[in-house]
């Protein structure tokens, strides 16, 4: 066919193009489809906590070397390093409320309890659970902690605040 001079016949190509165009638009129309889809949302009540009992380590008689005072979230109190736990402690108790769902519990890692003369005691809070399932819109949480008390710590009342963080899972 080299060097041949084939001249296309315009009357044959035009009908072929019209038929090809008709089939291609028909095929494109058949490949489209529409689908309805669902969407939804659940709106939760804000999770909150109300303190029923404060965290109270009670009284302690420090030693010359210092030590650690531990109050478990279930209320068990112990002192180390020659310190004497001079009274009972009370773990903090919180009533959580919100929607029936799982709530993750975050808490301050460490807090300084301020005392007389600018002295402080380090509190490391401990929670009874890292997650609480709210049923009927409520749940319970207890908080204990450890106090690191220096040798011959200055006598007096030491106070501070820690933060609970509630987040739905």
ABEGO torsion letter per residue (X at the ends): XBGBBBBBBAAAAAAAAAAAAAAAAAAAAAABBBBBBBBBBBBBBBBBBBBABBBBAEBBBBBAAEEBBBBBAAGBBBBBGGBBBABBBBBBBBBBBEBBBBBBBBBBABBBBBBBGGBBBBBBBBBABABBBBBGGBBBBBBBEBBBBBBGBBBEBBBBBBBBBBBBX
